[in-house]
Amino acid sequence: MGLGPKGELWVVECKSSRADFQTDQKWQGYLDWCDRYFWAVDDAFPTDLLPAGTGLVIADAYGAEIIRMAPEDKLAAARRKVLIQKFAQHAARRWHVARDPGFTQADLS
């Protein structure tokens, strides 16, 4: 999950193979929790398998490029606010743990 340039919530689902994509039964459940939904695959992935109406990112070990922008399906303002607050809290906790070796998630309880 990430924040887009205009504060939209983006979900980027990484798929490593045809089998990985075909056995994934949960991805559609993410659609209600983001403004834009993308697939991230490598350049050998059969992109014709990916559903229309979703974004496409081609990535490798050195970088990534948005090939097809995902259509925007705006979240309700209240849901977006809650998700962005949770996103920010989680990011702050991870940063705190990374910067302070003596700090753990248990310290937040």
PASEBA-1860 file (N, C-alpha, C; in nm, 3 decimals):
! residues 109
1> MGLGPKGE> 0.085/-0.117/0.000/0.000/0.000/0.000/0.090/0.123/0.000 ~ 0.046/0.224/-0.070/0.122/0.348/-0.074/0.030/0.466/-0.100 ~ 0.087/0.584/-0.091/0.013/0.706/-0.118/0.053/0.760/-0.254 ~ -0.047/0.789/-0.335/-0.022/0.848/-0.465/0.011/0.995/-0.453 ~ 0.046/1.059/-0.563/0.089/1.200/-0.560/-0.018/1.298/-0.513 ~ -0.144/1.259/-0.522/-0.252/1.347/-0.475/-0.314/1.296/-0.345 ~ -0.240/1.209/-0.273/-0.289/1.157/-0.146/-0.384/1.039/-0.161 ~ -0.391/0.982/-0.280/-0.478/0.865/-0.300/-0.410/0.742/-0.239
9> LWVVECKS> -0.490/0.648/-0.196/-0.437/0.521/-0.146/-0.425/0.425/-0.263 ~ -0.304/0.376/-0.284/-0.276/0.281/-0.392/-0.242/0.146/-0.331 ~ -0.295/0.041/-0.389/-0.251/-0.094/-0.358/-0.176/-0.146/-0.479 ~ -0.057/-0.201/-0.455/0.024/-0.259/-0.561/0.047/-0.405/-0.525 ~ -0.011/-0.493/-0.601/-0.001/-0.637/-0.578/0.110/-0.693/-0.667 ~ 0.211/-0.750/-0.605/0.324/-0.808/-0.678/0.296/-0.953/-0.711 ~ 0.316/-0.989/-0.835/0.298/-1.127/-0.879/0.425/-1.175/-0.946 ~ 0.470/-1.293/-0.906/0.597/-1.345/-0.955/0.582/-1.443/-1.072
17> SRADFQTD> 0.460/-1.495/-1.091/0.442/-1.594/-1.196/0.294/-1.610/-1.230 ~ 0.270/-1.682/-1.339/0.132/-1.714/-1.379/0.061/-1.790/-1.267 ~ 0.131/-1.889/-1.208/0.072/-1.969/-1.100/0.038/-1.883/-0.979 ~ 0.127/-1.790/-0.946/0.103/-1.699/-0.833/-0.024/-1.620/-0.857 ~ -0.042/-1.568/-0.977/-0.163/-1.492/-1.009/-0.288/-1.581/-1.008 ~ -0.280/-1.697/-1.070/-0.397/-1.783/-1.085/-0.444/-1.843/-0.953 ~ -0.357/-1.856/-0.855/-0.399/-1.913/-0.726/-0.440/-1.806/-0.626 ~ -0.424/-1.679/-0.660/-0.459/-1.570/-0.570/-0.610/-1.550/-0.571
25> QKWQGYLD> -0.671/-1.574/-0.458/-0.817/-1.560/-0.447/-0.857/-1.435/-0.368 ~ -0.760/-1.359/-0.318/-0.792/-1.250/-0.227/-0.784/-1.109/-0.286 ~ -0.727/-1.093/-0.403/-0.698/-0.959/-0.452/-0.821/-0.871/-0.468 ~ -0.933/-0.927/-0.507/-1.053/-0.845/-0.527/-1.103/-0.784/-0.396 ~ -1.069/-0.847/-0.284/-1.106/-0.791/-0.154/-1.033/-0.662/-0.122 ~ -0.923/-0.634/-0.189/-0.848/-0.511/-0.167/-0.910/-0.391/-0.236 ~ -0.994/-0.413/-0.334/-1.049/-0.303/-0.414/-1.130/-0.204/-0.331 ~ -1.194/-0.252/-0.226/-1.274/-0.164/-0.140/-1.189/-0.080/-0.046
33> WCDRYFWA> -1.058/-0.097/-0.050/-0.969/-0.032/0.046/-0.865/0.057/-0.022 ~ -0.886/0.091/-0.148/-0.790/0.177/-0.217/-0.860/0.260/-0.324 ~ -0.791/0.367/-0.364/-0.841/0.452/-0.472/-0.794/0.400/-0.608 ~ -0.678/0.336/-0.610/-0.622/0.280/-0.734/-0.558/0.146/-0.702 ~ -0.574/0.049/-0.793/-0.519/-0.085/-0.775/-0.428/-0.120/-0.892 ~ -0.305/-0.163/-0.859/-0.205/-0.195/-0.960/-0.154/-0.338/-0.943 ~ -0.110/-0.394/-1.052/-0.031/-0.518/-1.051/0.113/-0.478/-1.080 ~ 0.207/-0.539/-1.008/0.349/-0.521/-1.037/0.406/-0.656/-1.076
41> VDDAFPTD> 0.462/-0.663/-1.196/0.515/-0.788/-1.250/0.647/-0.759/-1.321 ~ 0.721/-0.865/-1.355/0.842/-0.843/-1.434/0.808/-0.846/-1.582 ~ 0.906/-0.818/-1.666/0.878/-0.806/-1.809/0.850/-0.939/-1.878 ~ 0.872/-1.052/-1.809/0.841/-1.183/-1.867/0.700/-1.231/-1.830 ~ 0.633/-1.159/-1.742/0.499/-1.200/-1.697/0.398/-1.184/-1.811 ~ 0.308/-1.281/-1.828/0.203/-1.271/-1.934/0.094/-1.171/-1.893 ~ 0.114/-1.044/-1.925/0.026/-0.937/-1.878/-0.116/-0.948/-1.932 ~ -0.137/-1.027/-2.037/-0.273/-1.044/-2.088/-0.362/-1.117/-1.987
49> LLPAGTGL> -0.305/-1.180/-1.886/-0.382/-1.246/-1.780/-0.445/-1.146/-1.684 ~ -0.386/-1.029/-1.672/-0.429/-0.932/-1.572/-0.560/-0.865/-1.612 ~ -0.649/-0.848/-1.516/-0.781/-0.791/-1.547/-0.773/-0.648/-1.601 ~ -0.859/-0.621/-1.697/-0.874/-0.483/-1.746/-0.927/-0.399/-1.630 ~ -0.903/-0.271/-1.636/-0.954/-0.185/-1.529/-0.865/-0.183/-1.406 ~ -0.741/-0.232/-1.420/-0.643/-0.225/-1.313/-0.515/-0.166/-1.371 ~ -0.431/-0.115/-1.283/-0.306/-0.057/-1.328/-0.199/-0.164/-1.347 ~ -0.093/-0.126/-1.418/0.016/-0.218/-1.446/0.150/-0.150/-1.424
57> VIADAYGA> 0.234/-0.215/-1.344/0.370/-0.170/-1.319/0.463/-0.282/-1.363 ~ 0.562/-0.248/-1.443/0.666/-0.344/-1.479/0.788/-0.309/-1.394 ~ 0.841/-0.410/-1.325/0.950/-0.386/-1.231/1.059/-0.491/-1.245 ~ 1.178/-0.452/-1.204/1.289/-0.546/-1.193/1.370/-0.507/-1.069 ~ 1.486/-0.565/-1.052/1.566/-0.539/-0.932/1.617/-0.395/-0.926 ~ 1.608/-0.321/-1.035/1.666/-0.188/-1.041/1.564/-0.074/-1.041 ~ 1.439/-0.105/-1.065/1.340/0.000/-1.069/1.206/-0.050/-1.120 ~ 1.115/0.044/-1.141/0.981/0.011/-1.188/0.924/0.128/-1.266
65> EIIRMAPE> 0.829/0.096/-1.352/0.763/0.199/-1.432/0.615/0.166/-1.442 ~ 0.533/0.269/-1.423/0.389/0.251/-1.442/0.364/0.248/-1.592 ~ 0.314/0.135/-1.640/0.284/0.117/-1.782/0.140/0.158/-1.810 ~ 0.052/0.124/-1.717/-0.091/0.159/-1.732/-0.139/0.212/-1.597 ~ -0.183/0.338/-1.597/-0.235/0.397/-1.473/-0.367/0.329/-1.436 ~ -0.380/0.297/-1.311/-0.505/0.236/-1.263/-0.616/0.342/-1.262 ~ -0.735/0.302/-1.298/-0.845/0.399/-1.290/-0.872/0.434/-1.143 ~ -0.915/0.557/-1.122/-0.944/0.600/-0.986/-1.087/0.561/-0.949
73> DKLAAARR> -1.100/0.497/-0.836/-1.229/0.462/-0.777/-1.224/0.515/-0.635 ~ -1.268/0.639/-0.618/-1.247/0.709/-0.492/-1.315/0.641/-0.373 ~ -1.236/0.632/-0.267/-1.288/0.584/-0.140/-1.378/0.690/-0.078 ~ -1.467/0.647/0.010/-1.543/0.743/0.090/-1.445/0.821/0.177 ~ -1.471/0.949/0.197/-1.379/1.035/0.271/-1.349/0.982/0.411 ~ -1.448/0.931/0.479/-1.428/0.880/0.615/-1.335/0.758/0.614 ~ -1.354/0.669/0.519/-1.268/0.550/0.511/-1.124/0.592/0.476 ~ -1.109/0.685/0.382/-0.976/0.731/0.344/-0.904/0.791/0.465
81> KVLIQKFA> -0.975/0.874/0.542/-0.914/0.938/0.658/-0.862/0.833/0.757 ~ -0.944/0.735/0.788/-0.903/0.630/0.882/-0.784/0.552/0.828 ~ -0.789/0.515/0.702/-0.679/0.437/0.643/-0.549/0.517/0.637 ~ -0.557/0.643/0.603/-0.436/0.726/0.598/-0.378/0.744/0.738 ~ -0.463/0.760/0.837/-0.412/0.771/0.975/-0.344/0.641/1.018 ~ -0.404/0.527/0.987/-0.342/0.399/1.021/-0.211/0.380/0.945 ~ -0.210/0.419/0.819/-0.090/0.411/0.735/0.022/0.494/0.799 ~ -0.010/0.617/0.838/0.090/0.707/0.896/0.140/0.653/1.030
89> QHAARRWH> 0.051/0.601/1.113/0.093/0.546/1.242/0.185/0.426/1.223 ~ 0.150/0.340/1.131/0.233/0.223/1.104/0.371/0.264/1.052 ~ 0.373/0.361/0.961/0.500/0.409/0.906/0.585/0.471/1.017 ~ 0.524/0.549/1.104/0.599/0.613/1.213/0.656/0.508/1.309 ~ 0.579/0.405/1.338/0.628/0.298/1.426/0.746/0.225/1.362 ~ 0.735/0.194/1.234/0.845/0.126/1.165/0.970/0.213/1.165 ~ 0.953/0.342/1.141/1.066/0.433/1.140/1.131/0.438/1.279 ~ 1.047/0.446/1.384/1.098/0.452/1.520/1.179/0.326/1.552
97> VARDPGFT> 1.127/0.210/1.517/1.198/0.084/1.541/1.330/0.082/1.463 ~ 1.329/0.130/1.339/1.450/0.131/1.258/1.556/0.226/1.314 ~ 1.515/0.339/1.370/1.609/0.440/1.418/1.654/0.417/1.562 ~ 1.575/0.345/1.641/1.607/0.323/1.784/1.615/0.174/1.811 ~ 1.735/0.116/1.811/1.748/-0.029/1.824/1.691/-0.085/1.954 ~ 1.679/-0.003/2.056/1.624/-0.050/2.183/1.473/-0.044/2.191 ~ 1.412/0.012/2.091/1.266/0.030/2.088/1.203/-0.087/2.014 ~ 1.093/-0.138/2.067/1.019/-0.245/1.999/0.872/-0.208/1.989
105> QADLS> 0.799/-0.279/1.908/0.654/-0.257/1.896/0.586/-0.275/2.031 ~ 0.639/-0.364/2.116/0.578/-0.389/2.248/0.581/-0.264/2.335 ~ 0.676/-0.174/2.311/0.685/-0.050/2.389/0.565/0.042/2.366 ~ 0.492/0.020/2.259/0.377/0.104/2.227/0.251/0.067/2.303 ~ 0.249/-0.048/2.363/0.128/-0.094/2.432/0.108/-0.024/2.564
END
